[in-house]
Structure formats: C-alpha cells, structure tokens
C-alpha cells in the first residue's frame, strides 16, 4: 500500500533521481496544505507502482524549497528522472492532480 515518503534536504536528490516522483512542498501552518495532505496520500496509494509520492516540510528543509523556487504553498512538483516536468502551485482537487499525472504517464481518460 502506498504512502507518501517524508523527504529532507539530505535525502531529496536520491529520491527524485529515477522515474516519476511527486513532491508536495508543504508547511504545518498552511491551511491549504492540510487540505491537500489527504489527497496526496490517496495519490500515493492510487499510483503506488508508477509514481513515488513524497512530502517535504519547507519549514525544516528550506534549502530544497529555495533551490526549486517554492514561494507559495502548497506547491506540488512532478519530477521525472530528477528534473521537474510539472509545477502545480496552490491547492487543487484530486481530479486535477489525477489529470496531470495520467497525462505524464500516457494514461487516457475513460
């Protein structure tokens, strides 16, 4: 069963190196971040075999947030083989995240 992995500045690069990785840049004081937290966990479960789903607390890991110019929260970035391929700023609903992920995976809507 998929679960979002907690990332840090120290382990960030190793987790995004290969394949698809979804990173939720969040903070505990951010209400929209708390809103999408359960959605990110649902995506982790739904895409368990295709996308590594992760979270990065920007309060504790500012170096990585600065590197990727995360200025607004929540920011969700999809990486492929270590490179950002999609940046989503602000809270979205599950369907909006699913559409983006399916497009990158080549999954056509039913």
C-alpha positions as CSV (number, residue, x, y, z in Angstrom):
1,X,0.0,0.0,0.0
2,X,1.4,3.4,-1.0
3,X,2.2,6.1,1.5
4,X,3.8,9.4,0.9
5,X,7.5,9.4,1.9
6,X,8.8,12.3,4.1
7,X,11.8,13.9,2.4
8,X,14.6,16.1,3.8
9,X,17.2,18.3,2.3
10,X,19.7,15.4,2.8
11,X,17.7,12.7,1.0
12,X,15.8,14.7,-1.6
13,X,18.2,14.1,-4.5
14,X,18.3,10.4,-4.1
15,X,14.5,10.1,-4.0
16,X,13.9,12.0,-7.2
17,X,16.8,10.5,-9.3
18,X,14.9,7.9,-11.3
19,X,11.4,7.6,-12.6
20,X,8.5,9.8,-11.6
21,X,8.4,11.4,-8.2
22,X,5.6,13.7,-6.9
23,X,6.8,16.1,-4.3
24,X,4.3,18.0,-2.0
25,X,6.1,21.1,-0.7
26,X,4.1,22.0,2.5
27,X,4.1,23.5,6.0
28,X,2.1,22.6,9.1
29,X,0.8,26.2,9.5
30,X,-0.6,26.3,5.9
31,X,-4.4,25.5,5.8
32,X,-4.4,24.7,2.0
33,X,-1.5,22.3,2.7
34,X,-3.5,20.5,5.3
35,X,-6.4,20.3,2.9
36,X,-4.4,18.5,0.2
37,X,-2.5,16.3,2.6
38,X,-5.1,13.5,2.5
39,X,-5.3,13.9,-1.3
40,X,-1.6,13.4,-1.6
41,X,-1.9,10.2,0.5
42,X,-4.7,9.0,-1.8
43,X,-2.5,9.6,-4.9
44,X,0.3,7.7,-3.2
45,X,-2.0,4.7,-2.9
46,X,-3.5,5.0,-6.4
47,X,-0.2,5.5,-8.2
48,X,1.9,3.2,-6.0
49,X,3.5,1.2,-8.8
50,X,4.0,4.2,-11.2
51,X,4.9,7.3,-9.2
52,X,6.9,7.7,-6.0
53,X,4.9,10.1,-3.8
54,X,6.7,12.3,-1.3
55,X,6.3,15.3,1.0
56,X,8.8,18.0,2.0
57,X,8.2,20.2,5.1
58,X,9.6,23.6,3.9
59,X,10.0,24.9,7.4
60,X,12.5,22.2,8.2
61,X,14.0,21.9,4.7
62,X,14.5,25.4,3.3
63,X,17.5,24.6,1.1
64,X,15.5,22.4,-1.3
65,X,12.5,24.7,-1.3
66,X,14.8,27.6,-2.3
67,X,16.5,25.5,-5.0
68,X,13.2,24.9,-6.7
69,X,11.9,28.4,-6.1
70,X,9.0,27.3,-4.0
71,X,7.5,30.7,-3.0
72,X,3.8,29.7,-2.4
73,X,2.3,26.8,-0.6
74,X,1.2,24.3,-1.3
75,X,3.4,23.6,-4.3
76,X,3.4,20.2,-5.9
77,X,6.1,19.3,-8.4
78,X,6.3,16.2,-10.6
79,X,9.8,15.2,-11.3
80,X,11.0,12.7,-14.0
81,X,14.5,11.3,-13.7
82,X,15.5,14.2,-11.4
83,X,14.1,17.0,-13.5
84,X,10.9,19.0,-12.8
85,X,8.3,18.3,-15.6
86,X,5.2,19.9,-14.0
87,X,4.7,22.5,-11.3
88,X,1.3,23.0,-9.6
89,X,1.0,26.0,-7.3
90,X,-1.9,26.2,-4.9
91,X,-4.4,23.6,-3.7
92,X,-6.2,21.6,-6.3
93,X,-8.7,18.8,-6.2
94,X,-7.9,15.2,-6.6
95,X,-9.2,15.1,-10.2
96,X,-6.9,18.0,-11.2
97,X,-3.9,16.1,-9.8
98,X,-5.0,12.9,-11.4
99,X,-5.4,14.5,-14.9
100,X,-1.8,15.8,-14.7
101,X,-0.3,12.5,-13.5
102,X,-2.3,10.5,-16.1
103,X,-1.1,12.8,-18.9
104,X,2.5,12.3,-18.0
105,X,2.0,8.6,-17.7
106,X,0.3,8.4,-21.0
107,X,-3.0,7.2,-19.5
108,X,-6.0,8.2,-21.5
109,X,-9.2,9.2,-19.6
110,X,-12.1,6.7,-19.8
